[in-house]
Amino acid sequence: MKEIHDIYSIRKKQEVMRDTWGHLKPKNDEIYIGYIIFAVSCFNSSESIIVDTYFGVPDSPWFYADIIEYVEENKPLKHGVYEFRGTYTVTKAENNRNYYEFDGNITKKVVV
């Protein structure tokens, strides 16, 4: 019985997100050009700090999750302030899941 409840809960959560923020979801196969500025702490913090971002995409739970995941998976190990410049694209796969891709470069910024 728990499995039925879990499946229903997941579906209901997805419906609520779509009904509430669906109009903010990035469009599939559209290429957004922009940047992410983020900091890696010198105090061995496990998380990065997103300082600024712009891709022309409305803020949404999906866009936020994609940015956080990308930065955490690709951040340099050395502390500092970094900038990603490039593109952001969301594509729908055959299994109806959305996949994101950031394509570009991360460079360290000089902070004075």
C-alpha positions as CSV (number, residue, x, y, z in Angstrom):
1,M,0.0,0.0,0.0
2,K,2.9,2.3,0.7
3,E,4.1,2.0,-2.9
4,I,0.7,3.3,-4.2
5,H,0.8,6.2,-1.8
6,D,4.4,7.0,-2.8
7,I,3.6,6.9,-6.5
8,Y,0.5,9.1,-6.0
9,S,2.6,11.6,-3.8
10,I,5.2,12.0,-6.5
11,R,2.6,12.5,-9.2
12,K,0.7,15.0,-7.1
13,K,3.9,16.9,-6.3
14,Q,4.7,17.1,-10.1
15,E,1.2,18.4,-10.8
16,V,1.4,21.1,-8.2
17,M,4.7,22.3,-9.5
18,R,3.4,22.4,-13.1
19,D,0.2,24.1,-12.1
20,T,1.9,26.7,-9.9
21,W,5.2,27.4,-11.8
22,G,4.6,25.7,-15.1
23,H,4.5,29.1,-17.0
24,L,8.0,29.8,-15.8
25,K,9.5,26.5,-17.0
26,P,12.3,26.9,-19.6
27,K,11.1,26.0,-23.1
28,N,12.4,22.8,-24.6
29,D,15.1,23.0,-27.2
30,E,15.5,26.8,-26.9
31,I,19.1,28.0,-26.4
32,Y,19.5,30.6,-23.7
33,I,22.8,32.5,-23.6
34,G,24.1,33.9,-20.3
35,Y,26.3,33.6,-17.3
36,I,26.6,32.3,-13.7
37,I,28.9,34.0,-11.2
38,F,29.5,31.8,-8.2
39,A,32.0,31.6,-5.2
40,V,33.7,28.6,-3.7
41,S,34.4,29.2,0.0
42,C,37.9,29.1,1.5
43,F,36.4,27.5,4.6
44,N,35.9,24.1,3.0
45,S,32.2,24.6,2.7
46,S,30.5,21.8,0.8
47,E,28.3,24.3,-1.1
48,S,29.0,27.0,-3.6
49,I,27.3,30.4,-3.4
50,I,25.5,31.6,-6.5
51,V,26.2,35.4,-6.7
52,D,24.5,36.3,-9.9
53,T,23.0,34.7,-13.0
54,Y,21.3,35.7,-16.2
55,F,20.1,33.6,-19.1
56,G,16.8,35.3,-20.0
57,V,14.9,32.4,-18.4
58,P,12.3,33.2,-15.8
59,D,13.2,32.0,-12.3
60,S,11.6,28.7,-11.6
61,P,12.2,25.6,-9.5
62,W,13.6,23.7,-12.6
63,F,16.0,26.4,-13.6
64,Y,17.2,26.8,-10.0
65,A,17.8,23.1,-9.6
66,D,19.7,22.9,-12.9
67,I,22.0,25.8,-11.9
68,I,22.7,24.3,-8.5
69,E,23.4,20.9,-9.8
70,Y,25.7,22.1,-12.6
71,V,27.8,24.4,-10.3
72,E,28.1,21.7,-7.6
73,E,29.2,19.1,-10.2
74,N,31.6,21.4,-12.1
75,K,33.0,23.8,-9.5
76,P,36.8,24.1,-9.2
77,L,38.4,22.7,-5.9
78,K,40.3,25.9,-5.2
79,H,38.4,28.7,-3.4
80,G,37.6,31.9,-5.3
81,V,35.0,33.6,-7.5
82,Y,34.2,32.0,-10.8
83,E,32.2,32.8,-13.9
84,F,30.5,30.4,-16.3
85,R,29.7,31.9,-19.7
86,G,27.8,29.9,-22.3
87,T,24.5,28.4,-23.1
88,Y,21.7,26.6,-21.3
89,T,19.4,24.2,-23.1
90,V,16.6,21.9,-21.9
91,T,15.6,18.9,-24.1
92,K,12.9,16.3,-23.6
93,A,14.1,12.7,-23.9
94,E,12.2,9.7,-25.2
95,N,11.2,8.8,-21.6
96,N,9.5,12.2,-21.2
97,R,12.1,13.4,-18.7
98,N,13.7,16.8,-19.3
99,Y,17.5,17.0,-19.4
100,Y,19.5,20.2,-19.2
101,E,22.9,21.1,-20.6
102,F,25.2,24.0,-19.9
103,D,27.8,24.4,-22.6
104,G,30.6,26.9,-22.0
105,N,33.6,27.7,-19.9
106,I,34.3,28.4,-16.3
107,T,37.0,31.0,-15.5
108,K,38.4,32.3,-12.3
109,K,37.8,36.0,-11.7
110,V,40.2,38.4,-10.0
111,V,38.7,40.0,-6.9
112,V,40.4,43.0,-5.5
